[in-house]
Amino acid sequence: MSAAPPPAPVCADDYARRAQSLLPPAVAAYIDGGSGDDQALRANREAFAAVSLLPRVLRRDGTGSTRLQLFGRTLRHPILLAPVARHGLVHADAAAATARAARATASVMVASTQSSLPLETIAAALDGLGWFQLYLQPRREDTLALVRRAEAAGFRALVLTLDAPVQMASREAMRAGPAGSPGDVVPNLARQSPPPQRELEADASLVFQGAMADAPDWEDLAWLRRETALPIVAKGVAHPDDAARLRELGVDGIAVSNHGGRALAAAPASLHLLPAIRARLGDAFPLLLDGGVRSGADVFKALAFGADAVMIGRPQLHALAVAGAAGVAHLLKSLRDELEVTMALTGCFRLADIDRRAVFERTIPC
Ligand SMILES: Cc1cc2nc3c(=O)[nH]c(=O)nc-3n(C[C@H](O)[C@H](O)[C@H](O)COP(=O)(O)O)c2cc1C
């Protein structure tokens, strides 16, 4: 007699467990790992788990909604798909399948520079719901070529990732070995000529004289601002001073993020970074958060701490691996359903109603 099929996933954690058992160990370790000893990865989840919310009673409202305005457009809900490289590792249709799910659920998807598919293919599947994640390239002409392609393809914003000029995999991922094959190319970068090669002295550092010698700086940011009219969201910002300077330079929004724990291994939880940045930038400046969001209650908590919207990273790959586009669409719908129930039971009927008063901080705020 064959064993009963496993129950269908009902939440992000179910997709994560199922993906873990389906994917080759090196791919699972690449996706699920953070950096180094995974301190920041753990911190993201622990921060959400430590927050409780206050229920409220006898509040009726038939006009509630999860809608928000961002960069002059109305979004139906505040749950975005974070830029994630290499969807092709988990599904044959790669990010095109994720894009179909985004479109089916009216969700914004941020397409990664390092996608397994050309940005034009993803934009076509997104029909106006796409933002493009940009890494500044060592040569400005290569960056500009990507920006012009993103503009022409119809992406509505650029998400400029700043927190990973160098990166170290998690120890688990290092032990598990490479997730893809050595010949894997990044289609968005395939037209570029090879990056400039440096002759390194025998005792030179691959970090300081290697990657960091070509890393972007504030001048590059100012240059990019002059080159494009698309809204720019700076991703990977942790320090309020950096956030304030980015705003001065004309950035339109900030994504508070520790790259899902994949950049600085000892970074704090992104949830804990939010309040100081919100306080510095004021109520009106668009702020996103990612890192550890796994439920609608987590989305609510991020908004209560100062975010306007959140992005989810790993869960989209887990759902894609388990059930393709239908899995990602189901995941997004469940997160939104959970958010709506959390809003109803805390007496917050619009996203603008969500703030720290909904958070239980040992005593009830009076
Ligand atoms: C496998 C993987 C690939 C990623 N690739 C990118 C990328 O290409 N560009 C980028 O800005 N962030 C990338 N990220 C980081 C995500 O955009 C996001 O910051 C992070 O996953 C959020 O944390 P979460 O996975 O806990 O939701 C990647 C994350 C993962 C897990």
The ligand as a MOL file (V3000), in Angstrom:
LIG
                    3D

  0  0  0     0  0            999 V3000
M  V30 BEGIN CTAB
M  V30 COUNTS 31 33 0 0 0
M  V30 BEGIN ATOM
M  V30 1 C 18.8190 32.6360 -3.1500 0
M  V30 2 C 18.7760 34.1190 -2.9650 0
M  V30 3 C 19.1920 34.9470 -3.9790 0
M  V30 4 C 19.1530 36.3420 -3.8140 0
M  V30 5 N 19.5240 37.1420 -4.8550 0
M  V30 6 C 19.4590 38.4870 -4.7120 0
M  V30 7 C 19.7790 39.3440 -5.8060 0
M  V30 8 O 20.1100 38.8960 -6.8930 0
M  V30 9 N 19.7190 40.6900 -5.5950 0
M  V30 10 C 19.3480 41.2350 -4.3850 0
M  V30 11 O 19.2990 42.4500 -4.2340 0
M  V30 12 N 19.0160 40.4360 -3.3530 0
M  V30 13 C 19.0510 39.0870 -3.4810 0
M  V30 14 N 18.6860 38.2810 -2.4420 0
M  V30 15 C 18.1870 38.9020 -1.1920 0
M  V30 16 C 16.6850 39.1560 -1.2600 0
M  V30 17 O 16.3660 40.1750 -2.1720 0
M  V30 18 C 16.1120 39.5770 0.0950 0
M  V30 19 O 16.8270 40.6920 0.5780 0
M  V30 20 C 16.1280 38.4730 1.1410 0
M  V30 21 O 15.9630 37.1970 0.5720 0
M  V30 22 C 15.0190 38.7400 2.1500 0
M  V30 23 O 15.0520 37.8190 3.1920 0
M  V30 24 P 14.1080 36.5030 3.2400 0
M  V30 25 O 14.6910 35.5210 2.2930 0
M  V30 26 O 14.2470 36.0980 4.6710 0
M  V30 27 O 12.6960 36.9090 2.8830 0
M  V30 28 C 18.7070 36.8940 -2.5870 0
M  V30 29 C 18.2630 36.0400 -1.5760 0
M  V30 30 C 18.2830 34.6770 -1.7560 0
M  V30 31 C 17.7750 33.8040 -0.6440 0
M  V30 END ATOM
M  V30 BEGIN BOND
M  V30 1 1 1 2
M  V30 2 1 2 3
M  V30 3 2 2 30
M  V30 4 2 3 4
M  V30 5 1 4 5
M  V30 6 1 4 28
M  V30 7 2 5 6
M  V30 8 1 6 7
M  V30 9 1 6 13
M  V30 10 2 7 8
M  V30 11 1 7 9
M  V30 12 1 9 10
M  V30 13 2 10 11
M  V30 14 1 10 12
M  V30 15 2 12 13
M  V30 16 1 13 14
M  V30 17 1 14 15
M  V30 18 1 14 28
M  V30 19 1 15 16
M  V30 20 1 16 17
M  V30 21 1 16 18
M  V30 22 1 18 19
M  V30 23 1 18 20
M  V30 24 1 20 21
M  V30 25 1 20 22
M  V30 26 1 22 23
M  V30 27 1 23 24
M  V30 28 2 24 25
M  V30 29 1 24 26
M  V30 30 1 24 27
M  V30 31 2 28 29
M  V30 32 1 29 30
M  V30 33 1 30 31
M  V30 END BOND
M  V30 END CTAB
M  END
